[in-house]
Amino acid sequence: KECEKKVSVKNTLSIGALPLDNLVENTTSIPHITDLGFNAFQVHENSAFPFKGGENNALARIENYFFETQNVSQYKQTRNGLIGADYSSKLSAWLANGSVSAKTIYWNVKKYEENVEVNEDTYWLIFELIWRDYFKYISMKFGNKIFQLHGILDQKYEWKFNQKALQQWILGQTNEPFVNANMKELAQTGFMSNRGRQNVASYWAKEWKQDWRVAASYFESLLIDYDVHSNYGNWLYNAGVGNDPRDRKFNIRKQAEMYDENGAYQRLWHNN
């Protein structure tokens, strides 16, 4: 809160077209995924992130989520959702690969607040951008400690590692249906909600007490919005060796009852 009071956000830069004599013709064709030896794929019909990459698509998403649907006005209320494209902004992937900047999103929130409304929900999206920056500063401050077992706190828990447990967790074959549904969504789409990430992390690190770094690296291998700072910052946090020194442990079944009350999300992914 103190930082928010004292810090101002710089304006985005506007870059105009360069003169034509600066143009260098490029006839290089961009290879298709199959040209690179990979199989073609289709976006899963139940994906919560049915979008494409690039700045134009990022800006189109901002326009839609903010100004066309005004969903940002309910952001805090819906951000713990599980199904569909619009329970959250879904801007994380474009932020992660540099297609859009946090400043661009911030100033669009301010534009929305000026022309539509200001409420707790619009602030909360800015708050999440601040968290994202905070994890970057944690990485700068602690360096490689964010990858070490005892984390930035040097908190020594008794961690284990079992290959069978890892496969059960990855394949969604644990004794918690809510965990299983989230892991199946990740495997089939490369995306998982924030609520899901916290629950599967708590289950792995606090229920099974397995080495959190193994799970963090699995997330790294699949998430389409993977960002080293956010991924490892959140895993440190959930494992109890990061910014929150409390030894948190989620009640998975209670979480499922709160956020998937009628079981629609679990049925969606258990049937796939």
Legacy VTK file of the C-alpha trace (Angstrom):
# vtk DataFile Version 3.0
C-alpha trace
ASCII
DATASET POLYDATA
POINTS 272 float
0.000 0.000 0.000
2.870 2.373 0.756
4.383 1.734 -2.661
1.047 2.431 -4.338
0.854 5.801 -2.599
4.343 6.871 -3.615
4.796 5.365 -7.068
3.410 6.654 -10.347
3.097 4.609 -13.533
4.783 5.989 -16.615
2.780 6.477 -19.773
3.161 4.006 -22.599
5.332 5.059 -25.519
3.761 5.853 -28.856
5.900 4.765 -31.790
5.067 6.073 -35.239
5.921 4.556 -38.589
9.484 4.984 -39.798
10.167 6.484 -43.253
9.912 4.142 -46.227
13.641 4.339 -46.926
14.093 2.483 -43.640
12.114 -0.486 -44.945
13.982 -3.733 -45.587
11.909 -6.207 -47.553
11.654 -9.635 -45.941
10.234 -12.523 -47.919
10.943 -15.172 -45.297
7.974 -17.479 -44.794
7.034 -18.466 -41.270
7.130 -22.269 -40.938
4.036 -24.190 -39.915
4.233 -26.202 -36.728
4.356 -29.417 -38.771
7.422 -28.098 -40.644
9.214 -28.096 -37.310
8.462 -31.741 -36.667
5.494 -31.263 -34.346
1.955 -32.514 -34.752
-0.796 -30.070 -35.608
-3.412 -29.582 -32.914
-6.775 -27.999 -32.316
-7.778 -25.900 -29.326
-9.745 -28.056 -26.901
-13.456 -27.304 -27.004
-13.524 -26.731 -23.228
-10.442 -24.521 -23.093
-10.734 -21.439 -20.891
-8.093 -19.810 -23.108
-9.294 -20.147 -26.723
-7.176 -17.210 -27.875
-4.234 -16.647 -30.203
-0.930 -14.930 -29.559
0.388 -11.566 -30.681
-0.118 -7.926 -29.766
-3.210 -7.447 -31.939
-5.015 -10.294 -30.206
-3.942 -9.008 -26.806
-5.326 -5.553 -27.540
-8.515 -7.099 -28.925
-8.935 -9.028 -25.669
-8.504 -5.833 -23.637
-11.065 -4.076 -25.815
-13.537 -6.926 -25.391
-13.041 -7.635 -21.683
-12.986 -3.963 -20.703
-15.080 -1.896 -23.069
-17.349 -4.222 -25.047
-18.540 -6.567 -22.286
-17.453 -4.472 -19.271
-16.548 -7.733 -17.540
-13.738 -5.948 -15.739
-16.421 -4.366 -13.554
-16.996 -7.822 -12.012
-13.379 -8.979 -12.050
-12.886 -9.486 -8.311
-16.241 -11.241 -8.024
-15.621 -13.697 -10.873
-11.830 -14.181 -10.873
-12.074 -17.440 -8.908
-14.217 -18.990 -11.621
-13.307 -22.217 -13.366
-15.240 -22.497 -16.640
-15.163 -20.292 -19.726
-13.115 -17.444 -21.115
-14.612 -14.542 -19.192
-14.322 -15.329 -15.488
-10.972 -13.513 -15.532
-9.077 -11.218 -17.871
-6.928 -14.042 -19.346
-4.208 -11.482 -20.114
-1.466 -13.497 -18.404
-0.256 -15.339 -21.510
0.220 -12.142 -23.518
1.983 -10.549 -20.541
4.232 -13.585 -20.170
5.440 -13.596 -23.789
5.728 -9.821 -24.110
2.832 -9.258 -26.496
1.411 -6.627 -24.158
2.869 -4.674 -21.253
1.545 -4.219 -17.735
1.554 -0.458 -18.409
-0.747 -0.901 -21.405
-3.216 -2.832 -19.263
-2.908 -0.349 -16.390
-3.686 2.655 -18.559
-6.620 0.862 -20.151
-8.009 0.235 -16.674
-7.596 3.942 -15.941
-9.324 4.806 -19.204
-12.173 2.484 -18.249
-12.423 4.023 -14.798
-12.560 7.494 -16.310
-15.213 6.657 -18.911
-17.264 3.844 -17.366
-16.844 3.301 -13.623
-14.418 2.933 -10.748
-14.986 0.113 -8.270
-13.166 -2.486 -6.229
-13.110 -4.832 -9.207
-11.241 -2.432 -11.496
-8.740 -1.751 -8.719
-8.276 -5.475 -8.160
-7.010 -6.021 -11.675
-4.364 -3.362 -11.017
-3.609 -5.072 -7.703
-2.890 -8.315 -9.556
-0.507 -6.476 -11.888
1.290 -5.175 -8.807
1.613 -8.739 -7.481
3.109 -9.742 -10.796
5.721 -6.994 -10.541
6.347 -7.898 -6.907
7.318 -11.461 -7.860
9.806 -10.018 -10.341
11.413 -7.978 -7.576
11.540 -11.078 -5.382
13.470 -12.829 -8.160
15.867 -9.900 -8.468
16.428 -9.757 -4.722
16.866 -13.473 -4.018
18.231 -14.732 -7.341
18.621 -18.512 -7.543
17.128 -19.010 -4.090
13.688 -19.002 -5.749
14.645 -22.386 -7.264
16.046 -23.908 -4.076
14.180 -26.432 -1.948
14.079 -24.322 1.213
13.144 -21.205 -0.709
13.811 -17.592 0.159
13.037 -18.231 3.844
15.447 -21.168 4.301
12.435 -22.906 5.800
13.348 -26.570 6.247
10.454 -28.961 5.847
10.793 -32.700 5.331
10.214 -32.959 1.597
9.816 -36.259 -0.223
9.723 -37.338 -3.845
7.899 -40.337 -5.242
7.718 -40.959 -8.990
4.428 -42.854 -8.711
2.878 -39.938 -6.823
4.071 -37.555 -9.544
2.388 -39.621 -12.250
-0.842 -39.817 -10.265
-0.832 -36.057 -9.776
0.002 -35.315 -13.424
-2.600 -37.729 -14.803
-5.341 -36.608 -12.415
-5.486 -39.907 -10.531
-5.377 -38.697 -6.928
-8.137 -39.239 -4.372
-9.362 -35.652 -4.820
-11.691 -35.173 -7.832
-11.203 -31.391 -7.760
-7.433 -31.769 -8.048
-7.859 -34.344 -10.797
-10.133 -32.113 -12.874
-7.674 -29.231 -12.726
-4.724 -31.419 -13.669
-6.629 -32.810 -16.646
-7.484 -29.307 -17.794
-3.809 -28.345 -17.619
-2.686 -31.421 -19.556
-5.260 -30.939 -22.312
-5.223 -27.150 -22.693
-2.041 -25.724 -21.152
-4.146 -23.550 -18.865
-5.526 -23.697 -15.338
-7.386 -21.130 -13.253
-5.699 -19.332 -10.385
-8.012 -21.125 -7.943
-7.062 -24.454 -9.460
-3.340 -23.718 -9.314
-3.493 -22.944 -5.618
-5.392 -26.131 -4.850
-3.250 -28.546 -6.847
-0.119 -26.907 -5.415
-1.392 -27.243 -1.864
-2.288 -30.870 -2.471
1.138 -31.710 -3.879
3.234 -29.750 -1.392
1.137 -29.857 1.788
-1.033 -32.976 1.542
1.564 -35.249 -0.037
4.595 -33.200 1.121
6.347 -33.772 -2.191
9.241 -31.670 -3.509
7.501 -28.522 -4.757
10.211 -27.828 -7.357
9.274 -30.936 -9.363
5.691 -29.719 -9.673
6.808 -26.168 -10.462
8.923 -27.474 -13.324
5.949 -29.475 -14.626
3.905 -26.273 -14.672
6.809 -24.616 -16.473
6.676 -27.256 -19.194
2.973 -26.847 -19.954
1.528 -23.471 -19.003
0.875 -21.224 -21.985
1.145 -18.255 -19.617
4.347 -19.487 -17.960
6.370 -16.710 -16.388
9.388 -17.690 -14.319
8.761 -15.084 -11.608
5.037 -15.699 -11.162
5.335 -19.473 -11.429
8.123 -19.931 -8.911
6.886 -17.069 -6.716
3.504 -18.739 -6.372
4.987 -22.185 -5.802
7.259 -20.795 -3.073
4.208 -19.180 -1.515
2.075 -22.327 -1.637
4.906 -24.500 -0.361
5.414 -22.275 2.666
8.963 -21.254 1.742
8.149 -17.940 0.062
6.597 -14.629 0.962
4.036 -16.046 3.368
5.801 -17.741 6.300
2.567 -19.404 7.442
2.313 -23.106 6.695
-0.880 -22.883 4.641
-2.807 -25.971 3.673
-6.010 -25.876 1.643
-9.039 -27.953 2.537
-9.505 -29.245 -1.004
-13.014 -30.580 -0.561
-14.205 -27.362 1.047
-12.621 -25.426 -1.811
-14.473 -27.612 -4.316
-17.755 -27.004 -2.495
-17.138 -23.237 -2.512
-15.957 -22.783 -6.089
-17.569 -25.743 -7.878
-20.721 -26.058 -5.828
-22.719 -28.085 -8.310
-19.722 -30.054 -9.614
-20.028 -28.712 -13.171
-16.289 -28.113 -13.536
-15.350 -31.545 -12.265
-17.856 -33.242 -14.569
-16.565 -31.198 -17.504
-13.042 -32.559 -17.199
-13.717 -36.018 -15.806
-15.752 -36.726 -18.925
-12.825 -35.812 -21.209
LINES 1 273
272 0 1 2 3 4 5 6 7 8 9 10 11 12 13 14 15 16 17 18 19 20 21 22 23 24 25 26 27 28 29 30 31 32 33 34 35 36 37 38 39 40 41 42 43 44 45 46 47 48 49 50 51 52 53 54 55 56 57 58 59 60 61 62 63 64 65 66 67 68 69 70 71 72 73 74 75 76 77 78 79 80 81 82 83 84 85 86 87 88 89 90 91 92 93 94 95 96 97 98 99 100 101 102 103 104 105 106 107 108 109 110 111 112 113 114 115 116 117 118 119 120 121 122 123 124 125 126 127 128 129 130 131 132 133 134 135 136 137 138 139 140 141 142 143 144 145 146 147 148 149 150 151 152 153 154 155 156 157 158 159 160 161 162 163 164 165 166 167 168 169 170 171 172 173 174 175 176 177 178 179 180 181 182 183 184 185 186 187 188 189 190 191 192 193 194 195 196 197 198 199 200 201 202 203 204 205 206 207 208 209 210 211 212 213 214 215 216 217 218 219 220 221 222 223 224 225 226 227 228 229 230 231 232 233 234 235 236 237 238 239 240 241 242 243 244 245 246 247 248 249 250 251 252 253 254 255 256 257 258 259 260 261 262 263 264 265 266 267 268 269 270 271
